[in-house]
Amino acid sequence: MLPWPGVVKLGSMTATRRVRMRPHSLRARMTVLVTVAAVLLLVPAGLVAGTVARHALTSTEWREVRQQSAVTARAVRSGTITTIVEPRVAGVDLVQVVAPGHHVIASSHAIRGLPPLTDVWPGVRHPRKDLQVCAHSHMGCLRLSAMRVRSSPDSPVVYAGRRAPGVLSTGFFDSLFGIQVVSLIALASLATWKITGQTLEPVEAIRAELASINVKDMSNRVPEPDGADEIAKLARAINSTLDRLEQAKCRLQTAFDQQRQFTSDASHELRTPIAGLRTQLEEAQLHPDETDLHEVLDRALSDVDRLEAITTDLLLLARVGVNHPATLERLDLAELVRTEVSRRSDRLTVHLRLDPGAIVNAVRAQVLRVLTNLLDNAQRHARHAVWTEVRHNGGKAELSVMDDGDGIAEVDRERVFQRFTRLDSARSRDHGGTGLGLAIAREIAHAHCGTLDVEESPTGGSRFVLRLPLAMPLPDEI
């Protein structure tokens, strides 16, 4: 058993209570911290300021009574004094001229007829004395300056004074400084609470938006405040991360869909050529004397070639989207198109209109496959020319290929991308091809979180448009 279990329990409860008493929000913590700092700084400063102010006020009062006593002493020496003394210093209204024997020979109106204010008598060696007396109950405490008029033994003494501030006056003075200190502390706390709240408001908006984002829908983005401070950089970094996560999710979902589609296509499309090949071989085996061996072998090899082409395209479709990040690179679509078109030997001229700045993160070989498929398709159906354009539109890079052929009916514009689809114009399948060219092109577009569509063309033919997200800035560029 542990010794002093009660103490241990009490300590644990105290520690728990201390932890619970700590404010949880950063806003509250900052406000408490600033308030404590303000108390530690302003309270001592207020005390010092009050002390200095009181000392300055007291020094001023003593200086004024000394000044009045000196003025009155000069008047006595010059013989201009009468029985009534007119104070010359504002606030010093208690003035007496007292002869030896403590006989009042002149005084101010405020103390007319009163006995000497004090019995203190300055000596010849110390002709001035400052003192505070409280002998007169009806006047309270007085601050006096006693000054000899002359150095002779029969010299009169001048008393000049004023009432000393009472306890109420001093308390009011201290209360004034106390109110100022409390007001400054409250103002600092309130300003910290407001400023911290405004500063952290974008952070709360970012937190709320992040909380609403889920795996099924990652299209939302956190608000990005203006400026280049730490919160703005954090918001941009979060949005950049969400962009990468959305693209990774897009590629992963594409890979899963392609695996399922591969199984379906393989079981459906490979069955027919395999069955035809098997029929030819079995017939040749049953009737060897009636079979032209060269013709059978030619047909068999033709079917094998078709099987190989279909298998190759199906495997490509299965691999599209399973792109390791290391295989992605920053591609300039305009430069890519210019290079590819220059090395081709097409029957019709390809007119280029290439805008710079359309940079994408993509797999070079797959984007080239899309471009090749679209150019081959356009060359096959164009009458006089083919046009290829590259531009950037908003956050997308656009690559379009147009021809001046017969075009594609609006009802068939989605069907041409379906696997093994045959249109009357045979536009979706090469002559002798697999019928997967446009399907592969669209799958590559989807694997790069882009789109491939057929749209209206100003040339009267068809216009295939590939749209890919523009390359995101690198982390050190944010």
N, C-alpha and C positions, 0 to 999 in steps of 0.2 A: 504494500500500500504506500502511496506517495505521501510524504510528510506535508503537513499544512494543506490539506486538500481545499479547505475553504479559501485560502489565499490564492491558490492556483485558479480556482474557479472565478474568484473575483477579478483577478488579473485578466483572465480570458474575456469575461464580460466587459471589462473596461476597454480592452483592446477592440472588441467587436463594436462597442458603442462608439469608440473614437473613429473607427473606420466608417461606420454608418453616418456619423455627423459630418464627414467630409463632403463637400458639394461634388456632385457627379459631373455636371456640365462644365465645359471649358470656360464658358461665359461667366458662370458663377465663381469658378476658381480665380479667374483673372480679376473679377470685381473684388473678391475677398482679399486677394494679394495686394491690389492697389490701395484698398481701404486700410489694410494693416500698415502698408508703407506710408500712407498719408498720416496716419495717427502717429507713427514713430517719428516722422519728420516735422509735422505741423504743431503737435502738442509742445515739444520742447522749444520750437521756434516761437510759439505764442507766449510761453512763459518768459523766455528771454526778452522778447519784444515788450511784454508788459512791464518787466522789471526795468528795462532801459527807459521806457516811456515815463514810468513813475519817477525814476531817478532824474530824468531830464526836467520833469515838471517841478520836482522838489528843488533842484538846483536853480531853476528860474525864480521860484518863490523866494529863496534865500538871497539871490542876487537883487531882486526888487526891493526887499526890505533894507538891504545894505545901502542900495542906491538912495532910498528915501532918507535913511539916517544921515548919510553924508550930505545930502542937499540941505536938510534942516540944520545940521551943524554949521555949515557955511553961512546960512542965514543968521544964526545966533552970533557967529564971529563978526559978521558985517554989521550987526545991530539993526537989521531989518525985521527981526522977528517981533511979533506982538503976542498978546495972550492967546490969540487964536492962530493955530497952524493950519495952513492950507496944503494938504498932501499934493505932491507933484508927480508921484508915480501911481498909475492906475492900479487899483486893487489893494494898495497899502493905505488904509484909512485910519489906522491906530497910531497916532504920533503924540509923544509927550516930551516936554523939556523939563527936567527935574534938577533942582538946585541941591547942593550939599545939605544934608539933613532930611533928604527925601521929601522936599517941598516942590510941588508941581507949579511951575511958573508959566507954562503955556501948554496947550493941547489942541488936538483936532476936535471937530464937532462930534465925532462918533463916541468919544470918551470924555466929553466935557464934564468936569466935576468929579471924576473918578480918582481914586488914589493912584500912586505909581503902579505901573503894570507889573513890576518886579522889584525886589530889593537888591538885585545883583548890581554891583558898582564896579565898572572896569577900572583897572589901575593905570598908573602912568606908563609902566612898561608894556602893558597890553591894553591899548586904548579901545579896542573893539572886542566884543563878545557876542557870539550868536547862540541863542538858547531857545528852548521850547518850554513854555510854562503852562500849567493847567490850574492855576490858583484861583481863577475867576470862573465860578460855576456857570454864571449867566452868559459868559462869552465862549466857554469851551477852551480848548487848547489854543495857544497862540505861538506863532513863530516870530521871535523878536530879534532885532539887532540893536545892541546897546553900544553907544559910541560917545567917548569923551569929546567935548568941544575943544578944550585946550589942555595943555600939559600941566598947568598950574594946579596946586592942591584944591583951590576953590572953584575948579571948572565944573560947570553943569554937565549933565549927561542927557543925551537924546535917546529915547526909546521909539523905534519905528517897527511896526509889526502888522500882522494880518492873521486871520483865523486859519488854523491848520485844517486840511481836509478831514472830515470825520470818517467813521467806519463805513457809513453808507456811501460816501463819495468814492472811497477806495473800492468797495464792493461793486459799485456800478462800473468803475473803470475796469476791474477784472472781468466782470460779466460781459462787457463789450468785447474784450479780446477773446473770451470764451465763445461767444456767439460767432465771432468771425472764424475762429478755428473750426468749430463744428460745421459752419456753413461751407467752408472750403473742403472739409473731409466729405461732406454729403455731396458737394458738387463733383469732386473727383470720382466718387463711387458711381454717381449717376452717369457722368460722362463716360466712364469706363464701361458700364453696363450697355449704354447706347452704342458706343463706337464698336465694342466687341460684338454686339448683336448684328450691327450692319456689316462688319467684316466677315463674320461667320455665316451670314445669310446665304451666300453662294455655296458654302460647304453643305448646309442643310439641304439646299435644292439638289446638289449633287448626290447626297445620301438618299434622298427620297426617290430620285430618278433611278439610281442604281438598284434600290430595293424593288422597284416595279419591273425591272428587266428580268426576264426568265429565259430558259433555254429555247422555248418554242418560238419566241419573238425577241430577237436581239437587234431590231431596227432602231429602237429608241437611243438617243444620245443625251448625255448630261449637258446642261446649259454651260456655255463658255463665257465667263465675264470678260469685259473689255480690259485691256491693259496687259502688262507683262509681269505681274507679280506672281508669287508662288501659287496662289489659288488658281489663277488663270492657266499657269503651266500644268498644274495638276489636272484641271478639267480637260485640257487638250491631250495630255498623256492618257487619261482614262478613255477618251473618245477614240484615240488611236488604237489603244488596246482592244476596245470593243469592235473596231473595224477588223482587226486581225482575227479576233475570235469569231466574228460573223463569217468571215471568209473561210476560216478553218472549218466551221460548222457546215458551211455551204459545200465545201469540198468533201467532207466526210459523208454528208447526206447523199451527195452525188455518187460517191463510191459504193455506198450500200445499194442505191437504186440500180447502179450499173451491174452489180453482181447478180441481183435478181433478174434483171433484164437479159443478161448474158445467158443464164440458164434457160430462160424461156425461148430466146432466139435460137440458141444452139439446138435445142430439142425440136424446134419447129422447122427451121430453114435447112438444117443439115440433113434432115430425114429424106427430103425429096431427091436431091442429087445422089445420095448414097443408095436409095432404092433404085433409081434409074441405072446407076453403075452396076449394081448387083444384078438387075434384070438382064442387062446386056451380056455380062459375063456368064450368067447361068444359061442364057440362050445359046451363046457360043459353045458352051460346054456340052449342051444337049445335041446340038447340030453342028459338029465341027466341019463336016464336009460341005455344008451349005453356008458357011460363015466366011466372009472376007476378013482375014485377020488384020490387015492394015487398017481397014475401015473401023473395025471394033476397037483397035488400039487407039486410033485417032479420037474416036468418041470418048473412050475411057479417059485418055489423057486430058481431053477438054473438060470432062466432068471433074477430074482430079484438080485441074487448074482452078476451076470454079470453087471447088471445096477449099482449096488452099487460100484463095482470095477471100472467101467468106470467113474462114477461120481467122485469117490475119486481121480482117476488119473487126470481127467480134472481139478478138483479144485486145485490139487497140481500144475499142469501146469499154472493155472491162478495166483497162488500165487508166483511162482518162479520169482525172480527178484524184487519183492516188498519187499526188505530187508531194514529195518530201520538200519542206521549205528550202532545202539547199538547191533544188532544181529550179527554183524561181529566180528570175533576174529582171533587172530594169531594162525594158525594151522601148526603143523609140519606134513607134509604128510607122512613121513617115520614112525613116531610114530603112526599116525592114521591107516595106513595100517597094521602095526604090531599088533596093538590091535584088529582090526576087524577080521583079519585072524585067530588070536589065539582063538577067541570065536566061530568061525564057525565050523560046523561039515560037511565038504564036502566029497563027495565020492572020489575025486581025490586030491592028494597032491598039495599044492600051494607053489611053490618055490619063495623065496623072494630075491630081490637084492635092498637094500634100502640105498641110499646115504643121509647123514645128510645135513642139511642146506636148504632144500626145504620148506621154510616158506611162507605161503600165508595168506591173509586176506579173510576169507570166513565164510559162515554159516555152522557150523559143521554138522547139520542134513542133509543138502542138499548134501554136499560132500560125506557123508556116503551113501546117497541114490545112488549117481553115482557109488561109489565103489561096493555097493551091486548089483546093476543092471549089472555091467560089470562082476563081479565074477559069478553071477548066469548064465549069458549068456555063459561065458567060460566053466563053469562046465557042462552045458547042452550039449555042442557041442564038448568038448575035448575027446580024446581017452585015453590018459594015464596021462597027467599032465597039470597044469596051471602055468604060470609064471607071477609074478607081480613085476614091477620095479618102483623106484622113483629116480629121479635125478633132478638137476637144470641145465638148459641150457641157458646161457645168462641171460636175464631178465625174463625167464619163468621157472616155476616148471612143470615137466613132470611126469605123472602117467600113466603107460601102463600096460595093461592086455592082455596076449597072451594065446592061446591054440593051440593044435596040431590036430585040427579037419579038416573038409573039406575046411574051409576058405570061403571067400566071393568074388565073381567075381568082377572085377574092375568096371564094369558098374552098379553094384548094391550097391556100397559102400556108395553112398549118399541116396539111396532109403531106406536103413535099418533104417535111422533116421526119415523118414516121418511117420506121425501118421497113425496108422491102416493099414500100408503097409504089404502085405503078399508076401513073396518070396516062391519059390518052396521048399526051405529047411526050411521054416517057421522060419528063424533065427530072424526075427524082432518081432515075437510074441510068448509069452510063450504058452505052451499047456494049454488051458483054461484061458489064461491071457487076458489082454486088448489090447495088441499091442502098448502100450505107453511107455514101459520101456526105450528103447534107445532114444525115442523122449524126454522123461523127462530128461534123462541124458544130452543130448545135450543142452536143454533149461537151465538147471542148469549151464552148462559150459558157455553159452552165458551170463547168468545173472551175472556171475562173471567176465565178460570181457575176457573169455577164449575160448578155442575151444575143440571139441571132434571129432576125425576123425578115420577112418579105414585105416591102412597102411599095407605095405608088412611085413610079419612076417618071421623071420628066422626059426621058428618051422614048417612052412608049413601051419599053420592054419590062424586064424585072429589075428590082433593086434589092439586093441583100445587104442588110446593115448589121454589123457586129459592134456591140457596145460593151466595153470593159471598164471597170473602175480605174480611175487615174491612180498612179502609184502614190502611196502614202509617204509622207516625209519620214526619213530615218529618225530614230529616237533622239539623236543629238542635234537634229534640226528643229525639234519642237520648241 
